[in-house]
Amino acid sequence: MKIRIEIPDERYALIKEFIANNQSGEFNSHGPLNLLTLVDMLLEDVAMTVSRPGSWEGANMIQVLICHGYQC
């Protein structure tokens, strides 16, 4: 599935800075970070709130979503 989104330039600049500060491919789960990897990883963690809610990825994402006011 392809998804296209628009985000404010200021937010994209901050995301690019985050990615630039996290370029090491060592000791992480998804290798060197880029925008596609970041989005895929976060959506994978959202999916784990259903498929593996007890995993640390799913459980931590549930906490993030609850903090934003969503029911999990």
N, C-alpha and C positions, 0 to 999 in steps of 0.2 A: 504494500500500500504506500502511496506517496501522499505526503501531507505538506502543504505550503503554509507558512505562518509569517506574519509581520510583527516585528518587535521594535520598540523605540530605539533610535540610534544610541542613546545614552546607555540603555541596558545592554545592547550588543557590545558596546565598548568595554563595559565591565566584565561581560562574559569572555570576551577575547583576552582581557587581562588575566582572568582566572585561568583560562586555558594555557596562556603563555607561561604562567607560573607553575604549571603542572605538566611539563613535557616529559618528565622521566618515565620511561616505559618499564622501569624496574619496580618490583614489589607492589604491583597493583593488579586489579582483576581484568582490565580491558586494554592494556597496552598504552602507547602514547595517546594523549587526549587531543581530540579535535571536536568541532561542533557536532558532527554526526555521532561520534562515539559518546559524547556527553548526553545528547538527547536520547539515544538508544539505551544507554545505561540507566538513565532516570526512568524512562518508560518501562524498562524491564523490571525495575524495582517496584513501580506501581503495580505491574502485573503480579508480582510476587505477594502483594498484599492479599491477593485472592488465592493464588496457587500454593504459596508457602508462607502464610502469615506469621509463622513462628520463626522463620529465618531472620537473621539480623538485618538483611536488606529489607524484607517485607515489614518487619516490626518497626524498624526505624522510619521507613516511609510512612507507615500508619501514623506514627507520632507527628511527623511533619504535616500530614494532611489534617489530622485532628487539630493541630495548632492553627490551621487556616480555616477551621470551622466545618470541615467535612466529616460525615459519618463513615466510620470504617468498621 
